[in-house]
Amino acid sequence: MSPEKKREIASKGGRAAHERGTAHEFTPDEARAAGRKGGESVSRDRQHMSEIGRRGGESVSRDREHMAEIGREGGESSRGTRVRSTRQPAQHAVPLTSPAAS
């Protein structure tokens, strides 16, 4: 049986189950687990993942104007204001001072 015919039969079965109210409906936890399992399966194929990354990088870098805009914006947000880190500065045992302060 061809893959198309199998898909057609399965689709009809799925529609019928939904109409009868007997179709399985995933809970958010089940869906999350299924997505994680699929992601792990795909990511095991390192050659495939490498190709995906390569194509994405090539696609973005083909748009030279977009890349130039990214470079011009630097650390600025789309509203033209600097993006500031919300990270707190590290607490050091010995205070750091600049050479001019000594």
C-alpha angles and dihedrals in degrees: 000000000000120000089242092056091048090050091050093051092047091049091053090049091050093050091048092050091052091049091051092045093238098110117118113252115200120231116224090256092051091048091049092050092048091050091049091049091050092047092051091050094051095043092056087072097079094181090055092048090048091053092049091052093046093051092048092050092047091049094052096042092050088070097074094178091054091050091048090051091052089052093048093049095049107165095354124116123227089268092061096250125121116261110233124203115247089204115116117236115259116263110236126199089223116042113243115233132184119243090246091059094058 
